[in-house]
Amino acid sequence: MHEIGIVRQLLRTVTDFAAENGVQDIREVVVDCGELSLVIPEYVEELYPVVVKGSLLENAKLTIHVVPGLAECEDCDEIFNVVEHKGYCPNCGSFNKTVLSGQEFTIREICVADQRP
């Protein structure tokens, strides 16, 4: 289960951001998790509270957006969902493709509390 390492790195990245920017209260962390990234969103959600316990993110909500794994067929230029079509182009049946999206695991947003004086 490599997701624990991913959640730990997420914690380090957000904590470093908070320290560099004087942020004391993080309300939400939004991440993009690609269908082809080999990261299982349910595992990340399950591990998140355990990993962030006692940290700046302990009360921060985690929101995960699943990014579809899209590819373009190199033979007929059809754009299709790789997972849905098991890697084959639904138009021509070719396995030759260029992946366009769905391999990422990225922090999209860090939502902080209003810290105005």
Backbone torsions as a table, in degrees:
resi	resn	phi	psi	omega
1	MET	NA	91.9	-179.6
2	HIS	-77.7	-7.1	-179.5
3	GLU	-61.7	-29.7	179.6
4	ILE	-63.5	-39.6	176.3
5	GLY	-65.2	-36.5	178.8
6	ILE	-66.9	-42.7	179.2
7	VAL	-67.3	-38.5	176.9
8	ARG	-62.5	-42.3	178.3
9	GLN	-66.5	-38.1	175.3
10	LEU	-58.1	-45.9	178.4
11	LEU	-60.3	-46.3	179.5
12	ARG	-61.2	-45.4	-177.7
13	THR	-62.6	-46.8	-178.2
14	VAL	-70.2	-39.0	178.2
15	THR	-64.2	-41.9	176.8
16	ASP	-62.0	-43.1	177.9
17	PHE	-59.2	-45.8	-178.5
18	ALA	-62.0	-44.2	-179.8
19	ALA	-64.0	-42.5	-179.4
20	GLU	-67.1	-25.3	-174.8
21	ASN	-113.3	9.7	177.8
22	GLY	65.1	29.7	-179.0
23	VAL	-87.2	129.0	-178.5
24	GLN	-106.5	-20.5	-173.1
25	ASP	-137.9	107.6	176.7
26	ILE	-101.2	125.3	-176.4
27	ARG	-91.8	-36.0	-175.0
28	GLU	-155.3	146.2	172.3
29	VAL	-122.3	126.0	-178.7
30	VAL	-112.2	127.5	179.7
31	VAL	-124.7	152.7	171.9
32	ASP	-102.6	127.2	-179.7
33	CYS	-123.6	112.0	-177.7
34	GLY	-74.0	144.5	178.0
35	GLU	-59.5	-26.7	-176.9
36	LEU	-100.9	8.5	-174.1
37	SER	-79.6	-11.0	-175.3
38	LEU	68.8	14.0	174.1
39	VAL	-101.3	129.6	-178.8
40	ILE	-95.8	110.6	-176.0
41	PRO	-53.6	-38.8	-179.1
42	GLU	-62.6	-36.7	177.9
43	TYR	-68.6	-40.6	178.0
44	VAL	-60.9	-46.0	179.0
45	GLU	-61.4	-38.6	-178.8
46	GLU	-70.2	-40.0	-176.8
47	LEU	-79.9	-27.8	-173.9
48	TYR	-50.6	-52.9	-177.7
49	PRO	-61.1	-34.3	-178.7
50	VAL	-70.9	-45.0	-177.1
51	VAL	-69.1	-38.5	-175.0
52	VAL	-89.7	-2.1	-179.4
53	LYS	-55.8	130.5	179.3
54	GLY	81.1	3.7	-179.6
55	SER	-108.2	179.5	177.1
56	LEU	-60.0	-23.8	-177.9
57	LEU	-94.1	4.5	-174.7
58	GLU	-53.6	-38.3	-178.8
59	ASN	-103.1	6.8	-178.9
60	ALA	-83.9	135.7	177.6
61	LYS	-76.0	141.4	173.8
62	LEU	-106.5	124.7	176.7
63	THR	-118.1	128.1	-179.0
64	ILE	-114.7	123.1	173.4
65	HIS	-101.2	122.9	178.3
66	VAL	-85.6	123.4	-179.1
67	VAL	-95.4	123.9	-178.9
68	PRO	-61.2	144.3	175.8
69	GLY	-85.5	94.7	-178.3
70	LEU	-101.8	146.7	177.7
71	ALA	-141.1	159.5	175.2
72	GLU	-111.9	128.5	178.5
73	CYS	-68.1	129.8	-179.4
74	GLU	-76.7	-13.6	-178.5
75	ASP	-96.4	-35.2	-177.0
76	CYS	-128.5	1.2	177.4
77	ASP	69.8	12.3	176.6
78	GLU	-69.5	136.9	173.6
79	ILE	-99.5	130.2	-173.8
80	PHE	-147.4	162.9	176.7
81	ASN	-84.3	119.3	-175.3
82	VAL	-63.0	-44.4	-177.4
83	VAL	-67.0	-47.6	-177.9
84	GLU	-59.3	-35.6	-176.1
85	HIS	-107.4	16.4	174.5
86	LYS	55.2	33.3	175.2
87	GLY	88.0	-10.2	-178.3
88	TYR	-101.8	145.5	177.4
89	CYS	-66.9	127.0	-180.0
90	PRO	-72.0	-16.4	-178.1
91	ASN	-84.7	-48.6	-174.5
92	CYS	-121.2	-6.2	178.2
93	GLY	82.5	3.1	-178.8
94	SER	-72.8	148.7	174.7
95	PHE	-97.2	-6.1	-179.8
96	ASN	-76.9	117.8	-175.5
97	LYS	-151.0	160.0	171.3
98	THR	-116.4	120.6	-179.4
99	VAL	-72.6	130.1	-178.5
100	LEU	-101.1	-34.9	-178.4
101	SER	-158.2	163.3	174.6
102	GLY	107.9	2.6	179.5
103	GLN	-100.2	-2.9	-171.6
104	GLU	-90.8	155.4	163.3
105	PHE	-135.5	103.7	-168.5
106	THR	-132.0	140.7	171.6
107	ILE	-77.3	117.2	-178.6
108	ARG	-88.5	-44.8	-176.2
109	GLU	-143.6	147.8	168.8
110	ILE	-124.3	109.6	-176.7
111	CYS	-94.3	123.3	-178.2
112	VAL	-113.0	159.4	176.7
113	ALA	-72.8	151.0	175.8
114	ASP	-63.8	123.5	-175.5
115	GLN	-116.4	29.1	179.7
116	ARG	-70.0	144.8	178.7
117	PRO	-67.7	NA	NA
